[in-house]
């Protein structure tokens, strides 16, 4: 069973928020800080949250570009992928609904001529 830890992420504008993440085996490599409002000890993330999203954006863009290049592009595209936050590395793609890392749904509307 994975143990959880509370990690503090920040945004570019300085906004901070907490997220529950899996505890790392070597968590002493991370800095534990006390939150000034509660005194609760949390792990400070190595990357800002917007930097974590920067890791995800190229993957999402590549999927969208490839699917738009189909011979008959879909009218609707839905892409699901799981992401775990990690205090040390940022984002990790995880499985969605079983063993798949990505779930893609393409929909074409019938032409009613």
N, CA, C and O atoms as a MOPAC input file, in Angstrom:
PM7 MOZYME 1SCF
protein

 N      0.84000 1    -1.17300 1     0.00000 1
 C      0.00000 1     0.00000 1     0.00000 1
 C      0.89000 1     1.24300 1     0.00000 1
 O      1.82500 1     1.35200 1     0.79300 1
 N      0.58500 1     2.17400 1    -0.89800 1
 C      1.35400 1     3.41000 1    -0.96500 1
 C      0.96000 1     4.33900 1     0.16300 1
 O     -0.22200 1     4.55600 1     0.43000 1
 N      1.95900 1     4.87600 1     0.81200 1
 C      1.69800 1     5.90100 1     1.82000 1
 C      1.60900 1     7.23900 1     1.11300 1
 O      2.25300 1     7.45200 1     0.08700 1
 N      0.81900 1     8.12700 1     1.65600 1
 C      0.59900 1     9.44200 1     1.05200 1
 C      1.31500 1    10.51000 1     1.86500 1
 O      1.52800 1    10.36100 1     3.06800 1
 N      1.67800 1    11.58000 1     1.18800 1
 C      2.23800 1    12.74300 1     1.85900 1
 C      1.61800 1    13.98400 1     1.24900 1
 O      1.16600 1    13.96100 1     0.10400 1
 N      1.59600 1    15.04700 1     1.99800 1
 C      1.06300 1    16.31400 1     1.51800 1
 C      2.22400 1    17.10800 1     0.92800 1
 O      3.26300 1    17.29100 1     1.56300 1
 N      2.02200 1    17.57300 1    -0.30100 1
 C      3.05500 1    18.33400 1    -0.99900 1
 C      2.50900 1    19.70500 1    -1.35300 1
 O      1.37100 1    19.83500 1    -1.80500 1
 N      3.31600 1    20.71000 1    -1.14800 1
 C      2.93000 1    22.08200 1    -1.47800 1
 C      3.49600 1    22.44200 1    -2.84600 1
 O      4.70800 1    22.41000 1    -3.06000 1
 N      2.60100 1    22.78400 1    -3.76300 1
 C      2.98200 1    23.25400 1    -5.09000 1
 C      2.71900 1    24.75100 1    -5.15500 1
 O      1.87500 1    25.27200 1    -4.42600 1
 N      3.43800 1    25.43700 1    -6.02200 1
 C      3.19500 1    26.86200 1    -6.20500 1
 C      2.94000 1    27.14500 1    -7.67700 1
 O      3.30200 1    26.35600 1    -8.54900 1
 N      2.31600 1    28.27500 1    -7.93600 1
 C      2.09600 1    28.75100 1    -9.28900 1
 C      3.05600 1    29.90300 1    -9.55500 1
 O      3.68400 1    30.43100 1    -8.63700 1
 N      3.16000 1    30.28200 1   -10.81400 1
 C      4.06000 1    31.35900 1   -11.21300 1
 C      3.77800 1    32.65200 1   -10.44900 1
 O      4.69900 1    33.40200 1   -10.12400 1
 N      2.49700 1    32.90600 1   -10.16500 1
 C      2.13000 1    34.14700 1    -9.47300 1
 C      2.34500 1    34.07500 1    -7.95600 1
 O      2.02800 1    35.02200 1    -7.23700 1
 N      2.88300 1    32.95300 1    -7.47500 1
 C      3.15000 1    32.80300 1    -6.04600 1
 C      2.06100 1    32.08900 1    -5.27100 1
 O      2.26100 1    31.75100 1    -4.10400 1
 N      0.90700 1    31.84800 1    -5.89100 1
 C     -0.17300 1    31.10900 1    -5.23600 1
 C      0.33800 1    29.72000 1    -4.86900 1
 O      1.02000 1    29.07000 1    -5.66000 1
 N      0.00700 1    29.28200 1    -3.67900 1
 C      0.42200 1    27.95300 1    -3.22000 1
 C     -0.80900 1    27.10700 1    -2.92600 1
 O     -1.83400 1    27.62200 1    -2.47900 1
 N     -0.69900 1    25.79700 1    -3.18200 1
 C     -1.78400 1    24.88600 1    -2.83500 1
 C     -1.18900 1    23.54300 1    -2.45900 1
 O     -0.04200 1    23.23800 1    -2.78700 1
 N     -1.98800 1    22.74400 1    -1.76400 1
 C     -1.54400 1    21.43900 1    -1.29500 1
 C     -2.15700 1    20.34000 1    -2.14700 1
 O     -3.29600 1    20.44700 1    -2.60000 1
 N     -1.38000 1    19.28000 1    -2.35800 1
 C     -1.87300 1    18.10900 1    -3.08300 1
 C     -1.36900 1    16.86100 1    -2.36500 1
 O     -0.24800 1    16.83500 1    -1.85700 1
 N     -2.20500 1    15.83400 1    -2.33000 1
 C     -1.79700 1    14.56500 1    -1.74900 1
 C     -1.10600 1    13.74500 1    -2.83200 1
 O     -1.67700 1    13.52000 1    -3.89900 1
 N      0.11000 1    13.30100 1    -2.56700 1
 C      0.87600 1    12.51000 1    -3.52700 1
 C      1.42800 1    11.28400 1    -2.82400 1
 O      1.47600 1    11.23100 1    -1.59500 1
 N      1.85100 1    10.28600 1    -3.61900 1
 C      2.48200 1     9.10800 1    -3.03800 1
 C      3.80500 1     9.51400 1    -2.39500 1
 O      4.55300 1    10.31800 1    -2.95100 1
 N      4.08400 1     8.96100 1    -1.23400 1
 C      5.32200 1     9.27100 1    -0.53000 1
 C      6.47700 1     8.58200 1    -1.24900 1
 O      6.38000 1     7.41200 1    -1.61900 1
 N      7.55700 1     9.31000 1    -1.44100 1
 C      8.74400 1     8.75200 1    -2.07400 1
 C      9.51700 1     7.90900 1    -1.08000 1
 O      9.51300 1     8.17900 1     0.12100 1
 N     10.19100 1     6.86500 1    -1.60300 1
 C     10.99200 1     6.01800 1    -0.72000 1
 C     12.12100 1     6.81200 1    -0.08800 1
 O     12.43100 1     6.63300 1     1.09000 1
 N     12.73700 1     7.69100 1    -0.87300 1
 C     13.84800 1     8.49300 1    -0.37300 1
 C     13.36400 1     9.92100 1    -0.15500 1
 O     13.87700 1    10.86200 1    -0.76000 1
 N     12.37300 1    10.07100 1     0.71300 1
 C     11.77500 1    11.39000 1     0.90000 1
 C     12.69700 1    12.34800 1     1.64800 1
 O     12.39800 1    13.53900 1     1.72200 1
 N     13.80700 1    11.86600 1     2.20400 1
 C     14.71800 1    12.78800 1     2.87700 1
 C     15.50200 1    13.62200 1     1.86700 1
 O     16.24000 1    14.52500 1     2.26100 1
 N     15.35600 1    13.33500 1     0.56800 1
 C     15.97900 1    14.16600 1    -0.46200 1
 C     15.15000 1    15.43000 1    -0.71300 1
 O     15.61000 1    16.34600 1    -1.39500 1
 N     13.94000 1    15.48200 1    -0.17000 1
 C     13.05700 1    16.62900 1    -0.34900 1
 C     13.05500 1    17.48100 1     0.91700 1
 O     13.38900 1    17.00900 1     2.00400 1
 N     12.67700 1    18.72700 1     0.75400 1
 C     12.65800 1    19.66200 1     1.87500 1
 C     11.27000 1    19.67200 1     2.50700 1
 O     10.26900 1    19.89500 1     1.82600 1
 N     11.22000 1    19.43100 1     3.80700 1
 C      9.96200 1    19.55000 1     4.54500 1
 C      9.89700 1    20.96500 1     5.11200 1
 O     10.85700 1    21.47600 1     5.68900 1
 N      8.73700 1    21.57300 1     4.92700 1
 C      8.55800 1    22.94700 1     5.41400 1
 C      7.29100 1    23.01400 1     6.25300 1
 O      6.36800 1    22.22100 1     6.06500 1
 N      7.25400 1    23.95800 1     7.17200 1
 C      6.05900 1    24.17100 1     7.98700 1
 C      5.22600 1    25.26100 1     7.34300 1
 O      5.74200 1    26.32100 1     6.98800 1
 N      3.93900 1    24.99900 1     7.19300 1
 C      3.03100 1    26.01400 1     6.65300 1
 C      2.80900 1    27.06800 1     7.72400 1
 O      2.48000 1    26.74400 1     8.86500 1
 N      2.99300 1    28.34600 1     7.34800 1
 C      2.86100 1    29.40600 1     8.35500 1
 C      1.46200 1    29.51800 1     8.95600 1
 O      1.31400 1    29.90500 1    10.11500 1
 N      0.43000 1    29.17900 1     8.16900 1
 C     -0.94300 1    29.33800 1     8.66600 1
 C     -1.35700 1    28.24000 1     9.64300 1
 O     -2.16800 1    28.47800 1    10.53700 1
 N     -0.79400 1    27.02100 1     9.47100 1
 C     -1.21400 1    25.90900 1    10.32100 1
 C     -0.06600 1    25.27700 1    11.09700 1
 O     -0.29300 1    24.58600 1    12.09000 1
 N      1.16700 1    25.51100 1    10.65000 1
 C      2.31500 1    24.85500 1    11.26900 1
 C      2.47800 1    23.41400 1    10.82000 1
 O      3.41400 1    22.73700 1    11.24600 1
 N      1.56500 1    22.92600 1     9.95000 1
 C      1.62100 1    21.55500 1     9.46200 1
 C      2.86300 1    21.37400 1     8.59300 1
 O      3.18200 1    22.23300 1     7.77100 1
 N      3.55800 1    20.26400 1     8.77500 1
 C      4.73600 1    19.96300 1     7.97000 1
 C      4.30000 1    19.35800 1     6.63500 1
 O      3.51600 1    18.40900 1     6.60100 1
 N      4.81000 1    19.91100 1     5.54800 1
 C      4.51300 1    19.41000 1     4.20900 1
 C      5.82400 1    19.32600 1     3.43400 1
 O      6.83200 1    19.90900 1     3.83300 1
 N      5.79700 1    18.59800 1     2.32600 1
 C      6.94500 1    18.52700 1     1.43100 1
 C      6.78700 1    19.62700 1     0.39800 1
 O      5.70500 1    19.81000 1    -0.15800 1
 N      7.84900 1    20.35200 1     0.14100 1
 C      7.80700 1    21.40100 1    -0.86700 1
 C      8.19400 1    20.80500 1    -2.21300 1
 O      9.26300 1    20.20900 1    -2.34500 1
 N      7.33000 1    20.96200 1    -3.21200 1
 C      7.59700 1    20.41500 1    -4.55100 1
 C      8.80700 1    21.10000 1    -5.16000 1
 O      9.03800 1    22.28900 1    -4.94300 1
 N      9.57900 1    20.33500 1    -5.92500 1
 C     10.77900 1    20.86900 1    -6.57300 1
 C     10.42600 1    21.76600 1    -7.75600 1
 O     11.20400 1    22.65100 1    -8.11300 1
 N      9.25600 1    21.54600 1    -8.37100 1
 C      8.83700 1    22.32600 1    -9.54000 1
 C      7.54500 1    23.05100 1    -9.23100 1
 O      6.71700 1    22.57000 1    -8.45700 1
 N      7.37700 1    24.22900 1    -9.84900 1
 C      6.09300 1    24.91600 1    -9.76400 1
 C      5.06100 1    24.10300 1   -10.54200 1
 O      5.41000 1    23.34200 1   -11.44400 1
 N      3.78700 1    24.27100 1   -10.18300 1
 C      2.72600 1    23.50900 1   -10.82700 1
 C      2.63000 1    23.84600 1   -12.31500 1
 O      2.36900 1    22.96000 1   -13.12800 1
 N      2.83900 1    25.12100 1   -12.68400 1
 C      2.77800 1    25.45800 1   -14.10700 1
 C      3.92700 1    24.80000 1   -14.86500 1
 O      3.78200 1    24.50800 1   -16.05200 1
 N      5.06300 1    24.55900 1   -14.21200 1
 C      6.16300 1    23.82200 1   -14.85000 1
 C      5.79000 1    22.35400 1   -15.03700 1
 O      6.18300 1    21.72400 1   -16.01900 1
 N      5.02700 1    21.81700 1   -14.08300 1
 C      4.53300 1    20.44500 1   -14.21000 1
 C      3.61100 1    20.34700 1   -15.42300 1
 O      3.70200 1    19.40000 1   -16.20300 1
 N      2.71900 1    21.33500 1   -15.57900 1
 C      1.81500 1    21.33500 1   -16.73500 1
 C      2.58500 1    21.48800 1   -18.04000 1
 O      2.16100 1    20.96600 1   -19.07100 1
 N      3.71800 1    22.20100 1   -18.01000 1
 C      4.56700 1    22.31600 1   -19.19700 1
 C      5.08900 1    20.95700 1   -19.64200 1
 O      5.35700 1    20.76100 1   -20.82700 1
 N      5.23900 1    20.01300 1   -18.71100 1
 C      5.66600 1    18.65800 1   -19.04900 1
 C      4.56400 1    17.90600 1   -19.80500 1
 O      4.84900 1    17.06200 1   -20.65500 1
 N      3.32600 1    18.21800 1   -19.49100 1
 C      2.18300 1    17.50300 1   -20.05400 1
 C      1.78500 1    18.06800 1   -21.41300 1
 O      1.35500 1    17.31900 1   -22.29000 1
 N      1.92200 1    19.36500 1   -21.59800 1
 C      1.43800 1    20.03900 1   -22.80100 1
 C      1.97200 1    19.43400 1   -24.10900 1
 O      1.17600 1    19.22600 1   -25.02400 1
 N      3.27200 1    19.14000 1   -24.24700 1
 C      3.74300 1    18.57600 1   -25.51300 1
 C      3.11000 1    17.21900 1   -25.85000 1
 O      2.89100 1    16.90400 1   -27.02000 1
 N      2.82200 1    16.42900 1   -24.82500 1
 C      2.19100 1    15.12900 1   -25.05600 1
 C      0.76900 1    15.32800 1   -25.56100 1
 O      0.36700 1    14.69800 1   -26.53900 1
 N      0.00700 1    16.19500 1   -24.90900 1
 C     -1.36800 1    16.46600 1   -25.32900 1
 C     -1.38200 1    17.06800 1   -26.73600 1
 O     -2.22000 1    16.69600 1   -27.55700 1
 N     -0.46500 1    17.99000 1   -27.02000 1
 C     -0.39700 1    18.61600 1   -28.34900 1
 C     -0.08200 1    17.59800 1   -29.42900 1
 O     -0.67300 1    17.63400 1   -30.50800 1
 N      0.84600 1    16.68900 1   -29.14800 1
 C      1.21500 1    15.65900 1   -30.13400 1
 C      0.02700 1    14.76500 1   -30.46000 1
 O     -0.18400 1    14.40700 1   -31.61800 1
 N     -0.74500 1    14.40600 1   -29.44700 1
 C     -1.93300 1    13.57500 1   -29.67100 1
 C     -2.93700 1    14.32100 1   -30.54200 1
 O     -3.45700 1    13.75700 1   -31.50500 1
 N     -3.21500 1    15.57700 1   -30.21700 1
 C     -4.18700 1    16.37000 1   -30.97300 1
 C     -3.74200 1    16.54200 1   -32.42300 1
 O     -4.54700 1    16.39000 1   -33.34200 1
 N     -2.47300 1    16.85700 1   -32.62800 1
 C     -1.95500 1    17.04700 1   -33.99900 1
 C     -2.09000 1    15.76100 1   -34.80900 1
 O     -2.56800 1    15.79300 1   -35.94200 1
 N     -1.68000 1    14.64700 1   -34.24800 1
 C     -1.75300 1    13.36700 1   -34.97800 1
 C     -3.19200 1    12.99700 1   -35.30400 1
 O     -3.47200 1    12.53200 1   -36.40900 1
 N     -4.10200 1    13.19300 1   -34.36800 1
 C     -5.49700 1    12.82200 1   -34.62200 1
 C     -6.15100 1    13.75400 1   -35.62900 1
 O     -7.05000 1    13.33300 1   -36.35800 1
 N     -5.72500 1    15.00300 1   -35.68800 1
 C     -6.29100 1    15.92800 1   -36.67400 1
 C     -5.78400 1    15.62700 1   -38.07900 1
 O     -6.35100 1    16.12500 1   -39.05200 1
 N     -4.73200 1    14.82800 1   -38.20800 1
 C     -4.17000 1    14.47900 1   -39.50900 1
 C     -4.75200 1    13.18300 1   -40.07600 1
 O     -4.26900 1    12.68300 1   -41.09200 1
 N     -5.78300 1    12.63600 1   -39.42800 1
 C     -6.44900 1    11.44300 1   -39.96700 1
 C     -7.04100 1    11.76100 1   -41.33700 1
 O     -7.40900 1    12.90500 1   -41.60500 1
 N     -7.13300 1    10.75100 1   -42.20900 1
 C     -7.73600 1    10.95800 1   -43.52600 1
 C     -9.13800 1    11.53600 1   -43.40500 1
 O     -9.52900 1    12.39600 1   -44.19400 1
 N     -9.88800 1    11.07100 1   -42.42900 1
 C    -11.20900 1    11.61300 1   -42.13900 1
 C    -11.20700 1    12.04300 1   -40.68000 1
 O    -11.54200 1    11.25500 1   -39.79500 1
 N    -10.82900 1    13.29900 1   -40.42600 1
 C    -10.75300 1    13.74000 1   -39.02600 1
 C    -12.08900 1    13.58900 1   -38.31000 1
 O    -13.15100 1    13.78700 1   -38.90000 1
 N    -12.02300 1    13.24400 1   -37.06200 1
 C    -13.22800 1    13.06600 1   -36.25500 1
 C    -13.87200 1    14.42700 1   -35.96400 1
 O    -13.19300 1    15.45000 1   -35.88000 1
 N    -15.20300 1    14.40900 1   -35.81300 1
 C    -15.92300 1    15.62100 1   -35.42700 1
 C    -15.68800 1    15.95200 1   -33.95800 1
 O    -15.69200 1    17.11900 1   -33.56500 1
 N    -15.48500 1    14.91500 1   -33.15300 1
 C    -15.21200 1    15.09800 1   -31.73300 1
 C    -14.07200 1    14.18100 1   -31.32600 1
 O    -13.99600 1    13.03400 1   -31.76600 1
 N    -13.19600 1    14.68900 1   -30.49100 1
 C    -12.07700 1    13.90400 1   -29.97500 1
 C    -12.05200 1    14.06600 1   -28.46800 1
 O    -12.10800 1    15.18000 1   -27.94700 1
 N    -11.96800 1    12.94900 1   -27.78000 1
 C    -11.84500 1    12.97200 1   -26.32300 1
 C    -10.61900 1    12.14900 1   -25.96500 1
 O    -10.51700 1    10.98100 1   -26.34000 1
 N     -9.69900 1    12.74900 1   -25.24800 1
 C     -8.48000 1    12.06100 1   -24.83000 1
 C     -8.41300 1    12.11300 1   -23.31300 1
 O     -8.50300 1    13.18200 1   -22.71000 1
 N     -8.25200 1    10.93900 1   -22.70200 1
 C     -8.10400 1    10.86100 1   -21.25100 1
 C     -6.74500 1    10.24800 1   -20.94700 1
 O     -6.36000 1     9.24300 1   -21.54300 1
 N     -6.03600 1    10.84900 1   -20.03400 1
 C     -4.82600 1    10.22300 1   -19.54000 1
 C     -4.66800 1    10.56300 1   -18.07000 1
 O     -5.00900 1    11.65700 1   -17.61900 1
 N     -4.14300 1     9.59600 1   -17.34100 1
 C     -3.95700 1     9.78700 1   -15.91800 1
 C     -2.62200 1    10.45500 1   -15.63800 1
 O     -1.61900 1    10.17200 1   -16.29300 1
 N     -2.62500 1    11.33400 1   -14.66900 1
 C     -1.40900 1    12.02800 1   -14.27100 1
 C     -1.31600 1    11.98100 1   -12.75800 1
 O     -2.27300 1    12.29700 1   -12.05100 1
 N     -0.15600 1    11.58400 1   -12.27600 1
 C      0.11600 1    11.63200 1   -10.84500 1
 C      1.08600 1    12.76100 1   -10.60100 1
 O      2.04600 1    12.93500 1   -11.35200 1
 N      0.84400 1    13.52300 1    -9.56500 1
 C      1.79200 1    14.55000 1    -9.16100 1
 C      2.86100 1    13.90500 1    -8.29600 1
 O      2.58000 1    13.01100 1    -7.49800 1
 N      4.08100 1    14.37000 1    -8.46400 1
 C      5.20200 1    13.85300 1    -7.70800 1
 C      6.01900 1    15.03900 1    -7.21500 1
 O      6.32600 1    15.94200 1    -7.99300 1
 N      6.36800 1    15.04800 1    -5.95100 1
 C      7.06600 1    16.18800 1    -5.36600 1
 C      8.43400 1    16.41100 1    -5.98700 1
 O      8.89800 1    17.54900 1    -6.05800 1
 N      9.08900 1    15.35000 1    -6.44000 1
 C     10.45100 1    15.48400 1    -6.96200 1
 C     10.48800 1    15.73000 1    -8.46600 1
 O     11.24100 1    16.58800 1    -8.92700 1
 N      9.68900 1    14.99300 1    -9.24200 1
 C      9.80000 1    15.08300 1   -10.70100 1
 C      8.66000 1    15.82000 1   -11.36600 1
 O      8.75800 1    16.13500 1   -12.55200 1
 N      7.59000 1    16.10700 1   -10.66200 1
 C      6.48700 1    16.85100 1   -11.25500 1
 C      5.32600 1    15.96600 1   -11.61600 1
 O      4.50800 1    15.63400 1   -10.75800 1
 N      5.23700 1    15.56600 1   -12.90100 1
 C      4.09700 1    14.78400 1   -13.37800 1
 C      4.55900 1    13.43700 1   -13.90200 1
 O      5.61300 1    13.32400 1   -14.52800 1
 N      3.75700 1    12.42200 1   -13.63800 1
 C      4.00200 1    11.07200 1   -14.13500 1
 C      2.71000 1    10.60900 1   -14.78600 1
 O      1.64800 1    10.66500 1   -14.16600 1
 N      2.78900 1    10.14900 1   -16.03600 1
 C      1.60600 1     9.61500 1   -16.69400 1
 C      1.31100 1     8.24600 1   -16.10600 1
 O      2.20500 1     7.40900 1   -15.98500 1
 N      0.06100 1     8.02100 1   -15.74200 1
 C     -0.33700 1     6.76500 1   -15.12600 1
 C     -1.43600 1     6.11900 1   -15.95000 1
 O     -1.98300 1     6.72400 1   -16.87300 1
 N     -1.74600 1     4.89200 1   -15.60200 1
 C     -2.76700 1     4.16400 1   -16.36000 1
 C     -4.14800 1     4.72800 1   -16.07800 1
 O     -4.42100 1     5.26300 1   -15.00400 1
 N     -5.01400 1     4.59100 1   -17.08400 1
 C     -6.40100 1     5.03600 1   -17.00100 1
 C     -7.27600 1     3.82400 1   -17.22800 1
 O     -7.11400 1     3.13000 1   -18.23200 1
 N     -8.19300 1     3.55200 1   -16.32700 1
 C     -9.14700 1     2.46200 1   -16.52900 1
 C     -8.49200 1     1.13700 1   -16.86000 1
 O     -8.78200 1     0.55300 1   -17.90400 1
 N     -7.63500 1     0.65900 1   -16.01800 1
 C     -6.96700 1    -0.61500 1   -16.27200 1
 C     -5.50800 1    -0.39400 1   -16.58900 1
 O     -4.78300 1     0.22700 1   -15.81100 1
 N     -5.07300 1    -0.90100 1   -17.73200 1
 C     -3.66000 1    -0.84800 1   -18.07300 1
 C     -3.30200 1     0.20100 1   -19.11100 1
 O     -2.11800 1     0.40600 1   -19.38000 1
 N     -4.28200 1     0.87400 1   -19.70200 1
 C     -3.98300 1     1.83400 1   -20.76300 1
 C     -3.50500 1     3.15600 1   -20.17600 1
 O     -4.05600 1     3.63900 1   -19.18700 1
 N     -2.47400 1     3.73900 1   -20.79100 1
 C     -2.00500 1     5.04700 1   -20.35300 1
 C     -2.83400 1     6.16500 1   -20.96900 1
 O     -2.91000 1     7.26300 1   -20.41800 1
 N     -3.45500 1     5.88700 1   -22.11100 1
 C     -4.28800 1     6.87200 1   -22.79200 1
 C     -5.58400 1     6.19500 1   -23.19700 1
 O     -5.60100 1     5.02400 1   -23.57700 1
 N     -6.65700 1     6.94400 1   -23.11000 1
 C     -7.94500 1     6.47400 1   -23.62000 1
 C     -8.41200 1     7.53700 1   -24.59300 1
 O     -8.61100 1     8.69200 1   -24.21500 1
 N     -8.58800 1     7.14500 1   -25.85500 1
 C     -8.95800 1     8.09100 1   -26.90500 1
 C    -10.29600 1     7.67500 1   -27.49100 1
 O    -10.47900 1     6.51600 1   -27.86300 1
 N    -11.23000 1     8.61100 1   -27.57400 1
 C    -12.53200 1     8.37100 1   -28.18500 1
 C    -12.68500 1     9.32800 1   -29.35900 1
 O    -12.56900 1    10.54300 1   -29.20100 1
 N    -12.94500 1     8.77300 1   -30.53400 1
 C    -13.17800 1     9.56800 1   -31.73900 1
 C    -14.63700 1     9.39400 1   -32.13300 1
 O    -15.16400 1     8.28200 1   -32.08900 1
 N    -15.30100 1    10.49700 1   -32.52000 1
 C    -16.70500 1    10.43000 1   -32.92800 1
 C    -16.87700 1    11.15000 1   -34.25900 1
 O    -16.39800 1    12.26800 1   -34.45400 1
 N    -17.57600 1    10.47300 1   -35.16800 1
 C    -17.92700 1    11.07600 1   -36.44900 1
 C    -19.43600 1    11.19400 1   -36.50400 1
 O    -20.14900 1    10.26100 1   -36.13200 1
 N    -19.92500 1    12.32100 1   -36.96100 1
 C    -21.36700 1    12.52600 1   -37.13500 1
 C    -21.72700 1    12.13200 1   -38.55000 1
 O    -21.01600 1    12.47400 1   -39.49600 1
 N    -22.81700 1    11.42200 1   -38.69800 1
 C    -23.25900 1    11.01100 1   -40.03400 1
 C    -23.81700 1    12.23000 1   -40.77100 1
 O    -24.54800 1    13.04400 1   -40.20700 1
 N    -23.44600 1    12.32500 1   -42.05100 1
 C    -24.01300 1    13.38500 1   -42.88300 1
 C    -25.43300 1    12.98500 1   -43.26900 1
 O    -25.65000 1    11.89200 1   -43.79300 1
 N    -26.36700 1    13.83600 1   -43.02100 1
 C    -27.75600 1    13.54600 1   -43.38000 1
 C    -28.10700 1    14.38900 1   -44.59400 1
 O    -28.59400 1    15.51400 1   -44.47500 1
 N    -27.85100 1    13.82700 1   -45.75000 1
 C    -28.08400 1    14.57500 1   -47.01100 1
 C    -29.43400 1    14.24900 1   -47.58500 1
 O    -29.80300 1    14.77800 1   -48.63300 1

